[in-house]
Amino acid sequence: QVQLVESGGGLVQPGGSLRLSCAVSGSISVIHVMGWYRQGPGDRRDMVALITNSGSTSYVDSVKGRFTISRDSAKNTVYLQMNSLKPEDTAVYYCCDHLGHWGQGTQVTVSS
């Protein structure tokens, strides 16, 4: 059983930065792809960034150049560094794997 626990959300002003963490526990050897998704008020849940075991990454166009996904295999943790945050980045951010496991989400609010 895989468990994902996100942390690091909060309130930040436009232009600020946050780093989200996703701690992975359980049968992690079967996980090949990790990702971050987000869901704003009244919106669907959309992909933000993905990372494979080999380190390949992909991003939605709206965050390219501002967000960076990374993983620390020794700590079984996936990160999402978010810089130059905008109000439209406000959402609940979820960590997931390619097997369909999801974390509980962490709220990110970008507002002055």
PyMOL commands that set and color helices and strands:
alter all, ss='L'
color gray80, all
select helices_A, chain A and resi 28-30+61-63+87-89
alter helices_A, ss='H'
color red, helices_A
select strands_A, chain A and resi 3-7+10-12+18-25+33-39+46-52+57-59+67-72+77-82+91-97+106-110
alter strands_A, ss='S'
color yellow, strands_A
deselect
rebuild
show_as cartoon
